Amino acid sequence: MATGRKLENNISKKLLKINKSERGFFIKSPTPIKMINQNGKIVPIYSNKALCDFIGIYNSKFVLIEVKNLSGVRFEFKRLKEHQEKQLSSIRRHGGISIILIYLSTTNELFSLGIDDYLVYKTQTDKKSINIDALKNIAKLININELEEYINFLTS
């Protein structure tokens, strides 16, 4: 698999296949930017807090997905921004599906972590991160090529 933007693009391709088959509908959330003049050069800056990476509907359920790449040995809680945590929690409270997909580049593994499990772990530890071993215990290892099957399982 790939890292960073390539990971999101790979997931986006899998979700677009769902759209084409009309079994569900997903979009990649746009990054809210505006262009400003900085020392005579036009540069982009973030203008608002973005939605999570992917939003969609499958089996009549709202699905919200945030994608994170992990190249080290721990996932720092600060990597999931407060507004993303709130979005994921809100969708879950309203009956939707909210997941964090974490790709471990060191082992080439993709894990799915539900927002509820993430928050329980975060509130029950005095640490500022989840190490890889703990992540493997609380998250589910998934195959990116079976992403639709996994979403179908979550929404059924």
Sequence and secondary structure as in RCSB ss.txt:
>XXXX:A:sequence
MATGRKLENNISKKLLKINKSERGFFIKSPTPIKMINQNGKIVPIYSNKALCDFIGIYNSKFVLIEVKNLSGVRF
EFKRLKEHQEKQLSSIRRHGGISIILIYLSTTNELFSLGIDDYLVYKTQTDKKSINIDALKNIAKLININELEEY
INFLTS
>XXXX:A:secstr
   HHHHHHHHHHHHHHHHHHTSEEEEE    EEEEEETTEEEEEE S    SEEEEETTEEEEEEEEEE SSEE
EGGGS HHHHHHHHHHHHTT EEEEEEEETTTTEEEEEEHHHHHHHHHH SSSEEEHHHHHHHSEEE GGGHHHH
HHHHH 
